[in-house]
Amino acid sequence: MNRFIIYIGVVSFFLLKSVVVLAQQDPQFSHFMFTPVYHNPAYAGVEEQTKATLLHRSQWLGYDGIDEGGAPSTQLLSATHPFRGGEEDQQVISGVGLFLVNDRLGPLQNFNFKASYAHHFELRKIGKYDAKLSVGARLGFYHQRVNSSLLRPSQENDAVIQELQANGNSQMRPDFGLGVWFDTDKYYAGISMSHLIKSTFDFSTDVVSSRLTRHFYVTGGYTFDFSNTFKVTPMGLLKTDFAETSFDLGALAFLADEKYWAGITVRQSVTDQTAPESGKQLIVDDVVMMVGMSLLTRAKSSGVIRPLRIGYSFDLVTTGVAAKNPTSHEIFVSYIFPVKVKEKKARTNTPRYKYDSE
């Protein structure tokens, strides 16, 4: 057990070492419970399946902005794969993951690619539940591009636009993150931090400089099983750069042995932007409604699994509606690939959904 304490201590030191005072930069996703490897590299391999997820988010749909700036739009592609070992090569001992994000914010386009590795430790049972601790890291690159044609200077011959056009308007920098994930058949929790390198983008100029800020994430959930075909999972995600903090809190209800689900979450933020003289305030930014279903079936000796999942979320924006359109939309598709493993594999239950391992 001392080994686990050492691992947690080392990772927590890096995660909590710094405090920054710049705005949050990472894109947000309403389906955060279905894309945990994006926020936490330690999740790689936790599901014990080879799985890919594709997600598209249109924020403030219909907002035109200035010229061709348009509303924010984000695409995410993620995948995880477990590695087995131990007795009869049935136990998942580690996993790899990756994600690609394309995030467009008016004239600024961010593209980043990260590859993750996580090592898993089987813990003693907590009550009647199997427990697992995972420690992970990810490394990749972060690319920024500024479309200077969409910038509107207040005066002619603006130095910033001239420098960007002369020296190049795109730049790529390394990026690094760490995370810890704790998982049982009933509940889960994770902490992670991204952008530990704090890379700076100056686009080879003396007049522009932007820096990635470290983002800290805490997530968790608990599953209430009311019957074999109906359960409810409350869950939450905290996101902060220590200057601004936001919370996603809500619950999903799973029906018909998880063939269908529906739920609601509320996104809140702690900010002083609306009333600086009053100090920090807690405001509701969005109310999110989600629905989804599992499709297809794949036969197993112990039953069937549904490898294809489709989900949709509708965000009703409740703050700052005078400056942006009041709705955002998100859709995701995920698929579990068939993988041959030896039989006699125990059934795995997760707070996100349950399935028979293949």
C-alpha positions in Angstrom: 0.0 0.0 0.0 3.0 2.3 0.6 3.7 2.2 -3.1 0.3 3.6 -3.9 0.8 6.5 -1.3 4.1 7.4 -2.9 2.6 7.4 -6.4 -0.3 9.7 -5.3 2.1 12.0 -3.4 4.4 12.5 -6.4 1.6 13.1 -8.8 -0.3 15.4 -6.4 2.9 17.5 -5.9 3.0 18.3 -9.6 -0.7 18.8 -9.9 -1.0 21.3 -7.1 2.4 23.0 -7.3 1.5 26.2 -9.2 -1.2 28.8 -9.1 -1.9 31.0 -12.1 -4.0 34.1 -12.7 -5.0 33.9 -16.4 -8.3 32.9 -18.1 -9.3 29.4 -18.8 -8.4 28.2 -22.3 -9.4 24.5 -22.6 -12.7 23.9 -24.4 -15.7 22.6 -22.4 -17.8 19.6 -23.2 -21.3 18.8 -21.9 -20.7 15.1 -22.4 -17.7 15.2 -20.1 -18.8 11.9 -18.5 -18.4 10.1 -21.8 -15.0 11.5 -22.7 -13.0 11.3 -19.4 -9.7 10.5 -21.2 -9.7 14.1 -22.5 -9.6 15.6 -18.9 -7.6 12.8 -17.3 -4.7 10.7 -18.8 -5.0 8.2 -16.0 -8.4 7.0 -17.5 -6.6 5.3 -20.4 -7.5 1.6 -20.3 -9.9 1.9 -17.3 -12.9 0.7 -19.4 -11.0 -2.5 -20.3 -12.1 -2.1 -23.9 -10.7 -0.6 -27.1 -13.0 2.3 -27.8 -13.1 5.4 -30.0 -15.3 8.5 -29.5 -16.0 11.3 -32.0 -17.7 14.5 -30.7 -18.8 17.8 -32.2 -19.8 20.9 -30.3 -21.5 24.0 -31.7 -21.5 26.7 -29.1 -24.0 29.6 -29.3 -25.4 28.2 -32.5 -26.3 30.9 -35.0 -24.1 33.6 -33.6 -22.4 35.4 -36.5 -20.0 37.7 -34.6 -18.0 40.1 -36.7 -17.5 39.2 -40.4 -16.6 35.5 -40.5 -15.6 35.2 -36.9 -18.6 33.0 -36.1 -19.6 31.1 -33.0 -17.1 28.8 -31.3 -16.9 25.3 -32.7 -15.0 22.3 -31.3 -14.3 18.7 -32.5 -12.9 15.9 -30.4 -11.6 12.5 -31.4 -10.5 10.2 -28.5 -9.5 6.6 -28.1 -8.4 4.2 -25.4 -6.9 0.7 -25.4 -6.1 -1.6 -22.5 -3.1 -3.9 -22.1 -3.6 -7.1 -20.3 -1.3 -9.2 -18.1 -1.2 -11.1 -14.9 -2.7 -14.5 -14.5 -3.8 -15.9 -17.8 -3.4 -12.4 -19.4 -6.9 -11.4 -18.2 -6.1 -8.6 -15.9 -5.8 -5.1 -17.3 -2.5 -3.7 -16.0 -2.1 -0.5 -18.1 -3.6 1.4 -21.0 -2.9 3.9 -23.7 -5.1 6.7 -24.9 -5.1 9.6 -27.3 -7.2 12.6 -28.3 -7.2 15.2 -31.0 -9.0 18.5 -30.5 -9.8 21.2 -33.0 -11.1 24.3 -31.3 -12.0 27.4 -33.3 -12.7 30.7 -31.5 -13.2 33.5 -34.0 -9.8 34.3 -35.5 -8.0 31.9 -33.1 -7.8 28.2 -33.9 -6.3 25.7 -31.5 -5.3 22.2 -32.4 -3.8 19.8 -30.0 -2.9 16.2 -29.9 -2.0 14.2 -26.8 -1.0 10.6 -26.2 -1.5 9.1 -22.8 -0.2 6.2 -20.8 -1.7 4.9 -17.5 -0.5 2.2 -15.2 -3.2 0.4 -13.1 -3.0 -1.0 -9.6 -5.5 -3.5 -8.3 -6.5 -2.5 -4.7 -8.1 -4.5 -2.0 -11.9 -4.7 -2.1 -13.7 -1.8 -0.6 -16.7 -3.6 1.0 -17.9 -5.8 -1.8 -16.6 -3.7 -4.6 -13.4 -4.3 -6.6 -11.2 -1.2 -6.6 -8.5 0.1 -9.0 -6.0 3.0 -8.9 -4.6 4.4 -12.1 -1.8 6.9 -12.5 -1.2 8.4 -15.9 0.7 11.0 -17.9 0.2 12.5 -21.4 2.5 14.2 -23.8 1.9 15.9 -27.1 1.7 19.2 -28.9 -0.5 22.3 -28.9 -0.8 24.3 -32.1 -2.2 27.8 -32.3 -3.1 29.7 -35.4 -4.3 33.3 -35.7 -6.2 34.3 -38.8 -5.0 37.9 -39.1 -7.5 38.6 -41.8 -10.3 38.4 -39.2 -8.6 41.0 -36.9 -10.0 44.5 -37.1 -7.4 47.1 -36.0 -8.5 50.4 -34.5 -6.0 52.2 -36.7 -4.2 51.6 -40.0 -0.9 49.8 -40.2 -1.5 48.0 -36.9 1.9 46.7 -35.7 0.4 43.4 -34.4 -1.2 42.5 -37.7 1.9 43.5 -39.6 4.1 41.4 -37.4 1.8 38.4 -37.7 1.7 38.6 -41.5 5.4 39.1 -41.8 6.6 36.4 -39.4 3.9 33.7 -39.6 0.6 33.4 -37.8 0.9 29.8 -36.5 3.1 28.1 -33.9 3.4 24.7 -32.2 4.6 24.0 -28.7 5.0 20.8 -26.5 2.3 20.0 -23.9 2.3 17.8 -20.8 -0.2 16.6 -18.2 -0.7 14.2 -15.3 -3.6 12.5 -13.6 -4.8 10.0 -11.0 -8.0 7.9 -11.3 -9.7 5.8 -8.7 -12.4 3.4 -9.8 -14.8 0.8 -8.3 -17.9 -1.0 -9.6 -20.0 1.7 -7.8 -18.2 5.0 -7.9 -15.2 6.8 -9.3 -13.1 9.9 -8.7 -10.2 11.6 -10.6 -7.8 14.5 -10.4 -5.6 15.9 -13.1 -3.8 18.9 -14.4 -3.0 20.0 -18.0 -0.5 22.3 -19.5 2.2 21.7 -16.9 4.9 23.0 -19.3 3.1 26.4 -19.6 4.2 26.9 -23.2 4.4 30.4 -24.6 3.3 31.5 -28.1 4.9 34.6 -29.5 4.6 33.8 -33.3 8.2 35.0 -33.7 7.2 38.5 -32.9 7.9 41.1 -30.2 4.4 42.4 -30.0 2.3 39.2 -29.3 2.7 36.7 -26.5 0.2 34.2 -25.1 0.8 31.4 -22.6 -1.0 28.2 -21.8 -2.2 28.2 -18.2 -2.3 25.2 -16.0 -5.8 23.8 -15.6 -6.9 21.6 -12.7 -9.7 19.1 -12.9 -11.6 17.1 -10.3 -14.3 14.7 -11.3 -16.5 12.0 -9.6 -19.7 10.0 -9.7 -21.8 7.4 -7.9 -24.2 4.9 -9.2 -27.6 4.1 -7.6 -29.0 0.8 -8.8 -32.8 0.8 -8.4 -33.3 -2.4 -10.4 -31.6 -4.5 -13.0 -32.9 -2.2 -15.7 -32.9 1.2 -14.1 -30.2 3.2 -12.4 -29.2 6.8 -11.7 -25.7 8.2 -11.7 -25.1 11.7 -10.1 -21.7 13.1 -11.3 -19.7 16.3 -11.4 -16.7 18.0 -12.9 -14.7 20.9 -11.4 -12.5 23.0 -13.7 -10.3 25.8 -12.6 -7.2 27.7 -13.5 -7.2 29.2 -10.0 -8.5 32.5 -11.5 -11.8 31.3 -12.7 -13.6 28.2 -11.5 -16.6 26.3 -13.0 -18.7 23.3 -12.0 -20.7 20.8 -14.0 -23.2 19.1 -11.7 -26.0 16.7 -12.7 -27.2 13.2 -13.1 -28.0 10.6 -15.8 -30.8 8.0 -15.7 -30.1 4.7 -17.5 -33.1 2.7 -18.7 -33.6 -0.8 -20.3 -30.3 -2.2 -19.1 -28.5 1.0 -20.3 -30.0 0.9 -23.8 -31.3 4.5 -23.3 -30.3 7.3 -21.0 -31.4 10.9 -20.3 -30.2 13.5 -17.8 -29.6 17.1 -16.9 -26.6 19.0 -15.7 -26.1 22.6 -14.6 -22.9 24.5 -15.4 -22.0 27.1 -12.8 -19.0 29.4 -12.6 -17.4 31.5 -9.8 -16.4 34.8 -11.3 -16.2 38.5 -10.6 -16.7 39.6 -14.3 -20.4 40.5 -13.8 -19.9 42.6 -10.8 -16.2 43.2 -9.8 -17.1 45.5 -7.0 -19.0 42.6 -5.3 -16.2 40.1 -5.4 -16.6 36.5 -6.5 -20.1 35.4 -7.4 -21.6 32.0 -8.2 -23.7 32.2 -11.4 -25.5 29.6 -13.5 -24.0 29.7 -17.1 -25.9 26.8 -18.8 -28.6 24.3 -18.2 -27.8 21.1 -20.2 -30.3 18.4 -21.2 -29.0 15.1 -22.6 -30.4 12.0 -24.3 -28.8 9.0 -25.9 -29.1 5.4 -26.8 -27.0 2.3 -27.5 -27.3 0.5 -30.8 -26.3 -2.8 -32.3 -25.8 -6.0 -30.4 -22.9 -8.3 -30.1 -23.3 -11.8 -28.8 -21.4 -13.1 -25.8 -21.5 -16.3 -23.9 -22.9 -14.3 -20.9 -25.3 -12.2 -23.0 -24.9 -9.3 -25.4 -23.2 -5.9 -25.4 -24.2 -2.8 -27.4 -21.0 -1.4 -28.9 -22.4 1.7 -30.7 -23.5 4.7 -28.6 -25.0 8.0 -29.7 -25.7 11.0 -27.5 -27.0 14.5 -27.9 -27.0 17.5 -25.5 -28.9 20.8 -25.7 -27.3 23.7 -23.7 -29.6 26.5 -22.7 -27.4 29.5 -22.1 -28.6 31.6 -19.1 -25.7 34.1 -18.7 -24.6 36.9 -21.1 -27.4 36.2 -23.6 -27.3 39.7 -24.8 -23.9 39.1 -26.3 -24.3 35.5 -27.6 -27.0 33.2 -28.9 -28.8 31.3 -26.2 -28.3 27.7 -27.3 -25.4 25.3 -27.8 -25.5 21.8 -29.2 -23.3 18.7 -28.9 -23.4 15.2 -30.4 -21.1 12.3 -29.9 -20.7 8.8 -31.3 -18.6 6.0 -29.7 -17.8 2.5 -30.7 -16.3 -0.4 -28.8 -14.2 -2.6 -31.0 -14.3 -6.4 -30.6 -11.1 -7.8 -28.9 -10.4 -11.4 -28.4 -9.6 -12.3 -24.8 -9.8 -15.5 -22.9 -13.2 -16.4 -21.4 -13.9 -16.4 -17.7 -13.7 -12.6 -17.6 -15.7 -11.0 -14.9 -18.5 -8.6 -15.6 -17.3 -5.0 -15.2 -19.6 -2.3 -14.0 -18.7 1.4 -14.2 -20.6 4.5 -13.1 -20.7 5.6 -16.8 -22.3 2.3 -18.0 -21.8 -1.4 -17.6 -20.9 -4.0 -20.2 -19.5 -7.6 -20.5 -15.8 -7.5 -21.2 -14.9 -9.0 -24.6 
